Amino acid sequence: MTREKEYFIHLLAGFLNGEASKPMAVDWTKIFELADKHSVQAIVSQQIKSLPAEAAPQGKLKSMFNQQIGRTIQAYDKRLEAIAVLESFFCDSKTDYMFVKGACISRYYPVPEYRTGGDIDVIVRDIDFGSVVRLLRNHWQVKDNSNVAVLTVNDVEVEVHSACSIRGQYFDDIFALAEQIEEHKYQLGMYHQLLYVLRHIGKHLSHSGAGVRMLMDVDVLVRAIPDFDNQVFTDMCMHADCQKIWNTVSSLVHLWFATPVDWDRQVVTDSVLMSKLERVFLDGGVFGLSQFDLGDYYITKSLGTGQQVTAGTRARAVLRFIFPDTAVLCNQFGYAKKHKFLLPVAFCHRLFLGVFARFGHSKNTLNAILRNDSDISVVHRDLLQELGITE
């Protein structure tokens, strides 16, 4: 790990532990790039304020860091206003709802305003989803497939999910696991919020990657649970088939952030595994997209155990891109999910869009598959296998 990466982690750990950061000679431009890539600019900027003046960034760079705090707070206020609008909408329409991820987790951060977020995720019951989408259209422009509606509220992107869209092991009936805190407002308990975040990390790793902000979410939730019981949560992870992910993530957050949680010495002393974790969680940014594109995704899915990227791998990746499995078609086209006999129609629909509506995007993806010479696909494949992620 480079000196700048080590210090970046040191700054984040200081924030989470309520400690002033120690001065270190680093390239502040690289620190700013890491903070920007992971959307933790305000947190890093706050920690810089605890440094002696001579150890902090100077001139224009100092101003750039300072500006991030104001911008982050403004964005946070916009999200709060959007949440208030949505809560009013759901209450007026007598719809049960539940916010998840950043909209719930930010309150547990030492400074809630500093926890950034790209969008707001809210879940409604399956039976209500259709009527909710119709009502939403009375107020906003809405794009939807069979179980997710996307709209913009107060300049913030919102995703309204039907409960079935997040089903998986353990969360088959997410409302049954939640606590009713108002007439129509539900909220997952602390352990279930942590499990949801952990499975979300696994989901993002299976696609493009995950960043340190997700690891910080794990840290703040663990600290917020009174007398956190590692065995209770480990049992939940076993039931949800994500024990390997928890074993690795808990060890990583303990090492990087001193998170008060049980950890596995074998994980942190495995230099090969730690190098892969660093590549994926630090180099890729919030969702891994700084180093991982669709070409890498299709190559990763086409790599066998122990294989390196070859011409055959690329050929399989191209075929996978052109002829996706049924799960991809069902996810992209709601009608195919509802009526399986329409899968051939969905395939032709996707092909038509790829050739005529998104030709530039399709061309770029094919070029990435055929020309990408990075080893990130191999690193990603190895890490997915290490963590037991197969989805």
C-alpha positions as CSV (number, residue, x, y, z in Angstrom):
1,M,0.0,0.0,0.0
2,T,1.3,3.4,-0.9
3,R,2.1,6.1,1.7
4,E,-0.9,8.1,0.5
5,K,-3.3,5.2,0.7
6,E,-2.1,4.4,4.2
7,Y,-2.6,8.0,5.3
8,F,-6.0,8.2,3.6
9,I,-7.1,5.2,5.7
10,H,-5.5,6.9,8.8
11,L,-7.6,10.0,8.2
12,L,-10.9,8.0,7.9
13,A,-10.1,6.0,11.0
14,G,-9.4,9.2,12.9
15,F,-12.9,10.5,12.0
16,L,-14.6,7.3,13.0
17,N,-12.8,7.1,16.3
18,G,-13.1,10.8,17.1
19,E,-9.3,11.2,17.1
20,A,-7.1,14.0,15.7
21,S,-5.0,12.8,12.8
22,K,-1.2,12.6,13.0
23,P,0.8,14.7,10.6
24,M,2.6,12.9,7.8
25,A,4.5,14.0,4.7
26,V,2.2,13.0,1.8
27,D,1.2,14.2,-1.7
28,W,-2.0,16.0,-0.9
29,T,-3.1,15.9,-4.5
30,K,-3.3,12.1,-4.3
31,I,-5.1,12.3,-1.0
32,F,-7.7,14.7,-2.6
33,E,-8.1,12.3,-5.6
34,L,-8.7,9.3,-3.2
35,A,-11.2,11.4,-1.2
36,D,-13.0,12.4,-4.4
37,K,-13.0,8.9,-5.8
38,H,-14.6,7.6,-2.6
39,S,-16.9,10.5,-2.0
40,V,-15.5,11.2,1.5
41,Q,-14.2,14.7,0.8
42,A,-15.8,16.4,3.8
43,I,-14.6,13.7,6.2
44,V,-11.0,14.1,5.0
45,S,-11.3,17.8,5.0
46,Q,-12.5,17.7,8.6
47,Q,-9.6,15.6,9.7
48,I,-7.2,17.9,8.0
49,K,-8.4,20.7,10.3
50,S,-6.9,18.8,13.2
51,L,-3.4,19.0,11.7
52,P,-0.8,21.7,12.5
53,A,-0.9,24.4,9.8
54,E,2.5,23.5,8.4
55,A,1.5,19.8,7.9
56,A,-1.8,20.6,6.1
57,P,-2.2,21.3,2.4
58,Q,-1.5,24.8,1.3
59,G,-2.8,27.4,-1.2
60,K,-5.3,26.3,-3.8
61,L,-5.4,22.7,-2.6
62,K,-6.3,23.9,0.9
63,S,-9.2,25.9,-0.6
64,M,-10.3,22.9,-2.6
65,F,-10.5,20.7,0.6
66,N,-12.4,23.4,2.5
67,Q,-15.0,23.8,-0.2
68,Q,-15.9,20.2,0.0
69,I,-17.4,20.5,3.5
70,G,-19.9,23.2,2.3
71,R,-20.8,21.2,-0.8
72,T,-21.3,18.0,1.1
73,I,-23.6,19.7,3.7
74,Q,-25.6,21.3,0.9
75,A,-26.1,17.9,-0.8
76,Y,-27.1,16.4,2.6
77,D,-29.7,19.1,3.1
78,K,-31.2,18.4,-0.3
79,R,-31.4,14.7,0.5
80,L,-33.2,15.5,3.8
81,E,-35.7,17.7,2.0
82,A,-36.3,15.0,-0.5
83,I,-36.8,12.4,2.2
84,A,-39.4,14.7,3.9
85,V,-41.3,15.1,0.6
86,L,-41.3,11.3,0.1
87,E,-42.5,10.7,3.7
88,S,-45.3,13.1,3.2
89,F,-46.2,11.4,-0.1
90,F,-46.3,7.9,1.4
91,C,-48.2,9.0,4.5
92,D,-50.8,10.9,2.3
93,S,-51.2,7.8,0.1
94,K,-51.3,5.5,3.1
95,T,-48.5,3.4,1.8
96,D,-46.2,1.4,4.0
97,Y,-42.5,2.3,3.2
98,M,-39.0,1.7,4.4
99,F,-35.8,3.7,3.7
100,V,-32.6,1.6,3.5
101,K,-28.8,2.2,3.2
102,G,-27.6,5.8,3.3
103,A,-30.9,7.4,4.2
104,C,-30.8,5.4,7.4
105,I,-27.1,5.0,8.1
106,S,-26.0,8.6,8.0
107,R,-27.4,9.3,11.5
108,Y,-24.8,6.9,13.0
109,Y,-21.9,8.8,11.6
110,P,-19.9,11.1,13.9
111,V,-21.1,14.0,11.7
112,P,-24.2,12.8,9.8
113,E,-24.0,15.5,7.2
114,Y,-20.7,14.1,6.0
115,R,-22.0,10.8,4.9
116,T,-22.6,11.3,1.2
117,G,-25.1,9.4,-1.0
118,G,-25.8,9.1,-4.6
119,D,-29.5,8.4,-4.4
120,I,-32.3,7.5,-1.9
121,D,-33.6,3.9,-1.7
122,V,-37.0,3.2,-0.4
123,I,-39.0,0.0,-0.3
124,V,-42.7,-0.5,-0.5
125,R,-44.8,-3.7,-0.3
126,D,-45.2,-5.7,-3.5
127,I,-49.0,-5.3,-3.4
128,D,-48.7,-1.5,-3.3
129,F,-46.0,-1.0,-6.0
130,G,-48.3,-0.6,-9.0
131,S,-50.6,1.9,-7.4
132,V,-47.6,3.8,-5.9
133,V,-46.0,4.2,-9.4
134,R,-49.3,5.5,-10.7
135,L,-49.5,8.1,-7.9
136,L,-45.9,9.1,-8.3
137,R,-46.5,9.9,-12.0
138,N,-49.0,12.5,-10.9
139,H,-46.1,14.5,-9.4
140,W,-42.9,13.4,-11.1
141,Q,-41.5,11.9,-14.2
142,V,-41.0,8.2,-13.4
143,K,-39.1,5.4,-15.2
144,D,-39.9,2.0,-14.1
145,N,-39.6,-1.7,-14.9
146,S,-41.5,-4.5,-13.1
147,N,-40.2,-3.7,-9.6
148,V,-38.1,-0.5,-9.5
149,A,-39.3,3.0,-10.2
150,V,-36.7,5.8,-10.6
151,L,-37.5,9.5,-10.2
152,T,-35.9,12.8,-9.2
153,V,-37.1,14.6,-6.1
154,N,-35.5,18.0,-5.1
155,D,-32.7,17.2,-7.6
156,V,-32.0,13.9,-5.8
157,E,-32.4,10.6,-7.6
158,V,-34.8,8.2,-5.8
159,E,-35.3,4.5,-6.4
160,V,-38.6,3.1,-5.2
161,H,-38.3,-0.7,-4.9
162,S,-41.0,-3.3,-4.6
163,A,-40.1,-5.7,-1.7
164,C,-39.6,-8.5,-4.2
165,S,-36.7,-6.6,-5.9
166,I,-34.5,-7.1,-2.9
167,R,-35.4,-10.7,-2.1
168,G,-32.7,-13.1,-1.4
169,Q,-31.6,-15.3,1.4
170,Y,-32.8,-13.9,4.7
171,F,-34.7,-11.0,3.1
172,D,-37.6,-12.9,1.5
173,D,-40.1,-10.8,3.5
174,I,-38.2,-7.6,4.5
175,F,-41.3,-6.0,6.1
176,A,-41.6,-8.9,8.5
177,L,-38.1,-8.2,9.7
178,A,-38.7,-4.5,10.2
179,E,-40.0,-2.5,13.1
180,Q,-43.1,-0.2,12.6
181,I,-42.0,3.2,13.9
182,E,-45.0,5.2,12.6
183,E,-48.3,4.4,11.0
184,H,-46.8,3.7,7.6
185,K,-43.1,4.0,8.3
186,Y,-41.0,0.9,8.9
187,Q,-37.3,0.5,9.7
188,L,-34.9,-2.5,9.9
189,G,-33.4,-3.2,13.3
190,M,-29.7,-2.5,13.7
191,Y,-28.5,-6.1,13.1
192,H,-30.7,-6.3,10.0
193,Q,-29.4,-3.0,8.7
194,L,-25.9,-4.3,9.1
195,L,-26.8,-7.5,7.3
196,Y,-28.5,-5.5,4.5
197,V,-25.3,-3.4,4.1
198,L,-23.1,-6.6,4.0
199,R,-25.3,-8.2,1.4
200,H,-25.2,-5.0,-0.6
201,I,-21.4,-5.0,-0.5
202,G,-21.6,-8.6,-1.9
203,K,-24.0,-7.4,-4.6
204,H,-21.7,-4.6,-5.7
205,L,-18.6,-6.8,-5.6
206,S,-20.3,-9.2,-7.9
207,H,-20.8,-6.5,-10.4
208,S,-18.1,-3.8,-10.4
209,G,-16.7,-3.4,-6.9
210,A,-17.2,-1.6,-3.6
211,G,-15.3,1.2,-1.8
212,V,-14.3,2.4,1.6
213,R,-17.6,4.2,2.2
214,M,-19.4,0.9,2.4
215,L,-16.8,-0.3,4.9
216,M,-17.3,2.8,7.0
217,D,-21.1,2.0,7.0
218,V,-20.2,-1.3,8.5
219,D,-18.0,0.4,11.1
220,V,-20.6,3.0,12.3
221,L,-23.4,0.3,12.5
222,V,-21.3,-2.0,14.6
223,R,-20.4,0.9,16.9
224,A,-24.0,2.0,17.1
225,I,-25.3,-1.4,18.3
226,P,-25.2,-1.6,22.1
227,D,-23.0,-4.5,23.2
228,F,-22.6,-5.8,19.7
229,D,-22.8,-9.6,19.8
230,N,-20.5,-11.0,17.1
231,Q,-21.9,-14.5,17.5
232,V,-25.5,-13.4,17.0
233,F,-24.5,-11.6,13.8
234,T,-22.3,-14.4,12.6
235,D,-25.3,-16.8,12.9
236,M,-27.4,-14.4,10.9
237,C,-24.7,-14.3,8.2
238,M,-24.6,-18.1,8.1
239,H,-28.3,-18.1,7.5
240,A,-28.0,-15.5,4.8
241,D,-25.0,-17.3,3.2
242,C,-22.6,-14.4,3.6
243,Q,-20.4,-15.7,6.4
244,K,-17.2,-15.5,4.3
245,I,-18.0,-11.9,3.3
246,W,-18.5,-11.0,7.0
247,N,-15.3,-12.8,8.1
248,T,-13.3,-10.8,5.6
249,V,-15.0,-7.5,5.9
250,S,-15.0,-7.6,9.7
251,S,-11.2,-8.3,9.7
252,L,-10.6,-5.5,7.2
253,V,-12.6,-2.8,9.1
254,H,-10.9,-3.9,12.3
255,L,-7.5,-3.5,10.7
256,W,-8.2,-0.2,8.9
257,F,-10.6,1.5,11.3
258,A,-10.1,-0.3,14.7
259,T,-13.7,-1.3,14.5
260,P,-14.6,-3.1,17.8
261,V,-15.5,-6.4,16.3
262,D,-14.1,-10.0,16.2
263,W,-11.6,-10.5,13.4
264,D,-9.7,-13.3,11.7
265,R,-5.9,-13.1,12.0
266,Q,-5.5,-15.3,8.9
267,V,-7.2,-12.6,6.7
268,V,-5.0,-9.7,7.8
269,T,-1.8,-11.7,7.6
270,D,-2.5,-13.1,4.1
271,S,-0.5,-10.6,2.0
272,V,-2.0,-11.9,-1.3
273,L,-5.6,-11.5,-0.1
274,M,-4.9,-8.1,1.5
275,S,-3.4,-6.9,-1.8
276,K,-6.5,-7.9,-3.7
277,L,-8.7,-6.2,-1.1
278,E,-6.7,-3.1,-1.4
279,R,-7.0,-3.2,-5.2
280,V,-10.8,-3.6,-5.1
281,F,-11.8,-1.5,-2.1
282,L,-9.3,1.4,-2.5
283,D,-8.4,1.7,-6.2
284,G,-11.9,1.4,-7.6
285,G,-13.8,4.2,-5.8
286,V,-17.3,4.1,-4.4
287,F,-18.6,1.3,-6.7
288,G,-15.4,0.2,-8.4
289,L,-16.1,2.1,-11.6
290,S,-12.8,4.0,-11.5
291,Q,-11.0,0.8,-12.6
292,F,-13.7,-1.6,-13.6
293,D,-16.0,-1.2,-16.7
294,L,-18.5,-3.4,-18.5
295,G,-15.8,-5.0,-20.5
296,D,-14.1,-6.1,-17.2
297,Y,-17.4,-7.3,-15.9
298,Y,-18.0,-9.7,-18.8
299,I,-14.4,-10.9,-18.8
300,T,-14.6,-11.6,-15.1
301,K,-17.8,-13.6,-15.6
302,S,-16.1,-15.6,-18.4
303,L,-13.0,-16.5,-16.4
304,G,-12.7,-20.0,-15.0
305,T,-10.9,-20.8,-11.7
306,G,-7.1,-20.1,-12.1
307,Q,-7.5,-18.9,-15.7
308,Q,-5.8,-15.8,-17.1
309,V,-7.3,-13.6,-19.7
310,T,-6.9,-15.2,-23.2
311,A,-8.4,-14.8,-26.6
312,G,-10.8,-17.6,-25.6
313,T,-11.9,-15.7,-22.5
314,R,-12.6,-12.6,-24.6
315,A,-14.6,-14.6,-27.1
316,R,-16.7,-16.1,-24.3
317,A,-17.2,-12.6,-22.9
318,V,-18.4,-11.3,-26.2
319,L,-20.9,-14.2,-26.5
320,R,-22.1,-13.5,-22.9
321,F,-22.6,-9.8,-23.8
322,I,-24.6,-10.7,-27.0
323,F,-26.5,-13.7,-25.5
324,P,-27.1,-12.8,-21.8
325,D,-28.7,-15.3,-19.5
326,T,-32.4,-15.1,-18.7
327,A,-31.8,-13.4,-15.3
328,V,-30.3,-10.4,-17.2
329,L,-33.3,-10.2,-19.6
330,C,-35.8,-10.5,-16.7
331,N,-34.0,-7.7,-14.8
332,Q,-33.9,-5.4,-17.9
333,F,-37.5,-6.1,-19.2
334,G,-40.2,-6.4,-16.6
335,Y,-42.6,-8.2,-19.1
336,A,-40.1,-11.0,-19.4
337,K,-40.0,-11.5,-15.7
338,K,-43.8,-11.7,-15.5
339,H,-44.2,-13.8,-18.6
340,K,-41.3,-16.2,-19.3
341,F,-42.7,-17.1,-22.7
342,L,-41.8,-13.5,-23.8
343,L,-38.0,-14.1,-23.2
344,P,-37.3,-14.4,-27.0
345,V,-39.1,-11.1,-27.4
346,A,-36.9,-9.6,-24.7
347,F,-33.8,-10.9,-26.4
348,C,-34.8,-9.3,-29.7
349,H,-35.7,-6.1,-27.8
350,R,-32.3,-5.9,-26.1
351,L,-30.5,-6.6,-29.4
352,F,-32.5,-3.8,-31.1
353,L,-31.6,-1.3,-28.4
354,G,-28.0,-2.4,-28.5
355,V,-27.7,-1.9,-32.3
356,F,-29.9,1.1,-32.9
357,A,-30.5,3.0,-29.6
358,R,-27.2,2.4,-27.8
359,F,-24.8,1.6,-30.5
360,G,-22.0,3.8,-29.1
361,H,-22.4,2.1,-25.7
362,S,-22.4,-1.4,-27.3
363,K,-19.3,-0.5,-29.3
364,N,-17.4,0.8,-26.3
365,T,-18.3,-2.4,-24.3
366,L,-17.1,-4.6,-27.1
367,N,-13.9,-2.6,-27.5
368,A,-13.3,-2.9,-23.7
369,I,-13.7,-6.7,-23.9
370,L,-11.4,-7.1,-26.8
371,R,-8.7,-4.6,-25.8
372,N,-8.6,-4.2,-22.1
373,D,-5.2,-5.4,-20.8
374,S,-5.7,-4.7,-17.1
375,D,-5.4,-7.6,-14.6
376,I,-8.3,-6.3,-12.6
377,S,-10.7,-8.9,-14.0
378,V,-8.4,-11.7,-12.6
379,V,-8.1,-10.0,-9.3
380,H,-11.8,-9.5,-9.1
381,R,-12.5,-13.1,-10.0
382,D,-10.1,-14.4,-7.3
383,L,-11.7,-12.1,-4.7
384,L,-15.2,-13.2,-5.6
385,Q,-14.2,-16.8,-5.2
386,E,-12.4,-16.1,-1.9
387,L,-15.6,-14.5,-0.5
388,G,-17.9,-17.2,-1.9
389,I,-19.8,-14.7,-4.1
390,T,-21.5,-16.4,-7.0
391,E,-24.5,-14.2,-7.8
